[in-house]
Every structure is written in structure tokens, then in C-alpha cells.
């Protein structure tokens, strides 16, 4: 497995955000959690309106990151698509439907992370 520099991880996180934007994700947030957790450098959180959209968002993120050398380690929730969690190691992508995003409120749970613009 390739080790990436912080700059490369940031570039890959931007690619993930671009993929989400292409699929019309709403309320995309990027949290830099590198200083508060060892599980990842970035959490990317986004919302979709329905199962087809959230699955398409997940598919596009996976394709774009894997084309650039960052392989998906694990995915959870794809079938029901209320909360799709994609673990790429240094980047973790959370794709929610609107109800689950409000319920789990990851932005509050990870409020010590630094929200950044990519």
C-alpha cells in the first residue's frame, strides 16, 4: 500500500469533493481531524436526496480516488444508503440522506476538527 504525503492526501480529498459536487451533493463539509485523531486526516461529509443519488456519489468518489492510487479499504451502508461510510485510510467519506445527517450530526460529534475549504 502506498504512503502519501499530507499534500497528496489533501489533493485526493479535493478529488473526492469534486466527485461529490459532480453528483450534486449538498452541504459538503471537510473536517481536518489529523490533530485530534489517528484514524484519518480528513472526514468528508455530504448529503444526497435519495438512494440513487447517494449511491452514485459513492461510486464516483471510489472511481476517482482509486484512479489516483487511493484504494477503498471498507464500505458500509451502501445497500440502504442512509449513511454510506467509505474508508480510504487517510480519508473517510460519509454520505448521508438528509434525515440521517441530522440524526447523527457528525459535525457536532467531531467539532474539535477544523473545517477547511479545498
Buried (B, 14 or more C-beta within 10 A) or exposed (E): EEEBEEEBBBEBBBBBBBBBBEBEBBEBBBBBBBEEBEEBBBBBBBBBEEBEBBBBBBBBBBEBBEEEEBEBEEBEBBEEBBBBBBBBBBBBBBBBBBEBBEEBEBBEEBEEBEEEEB
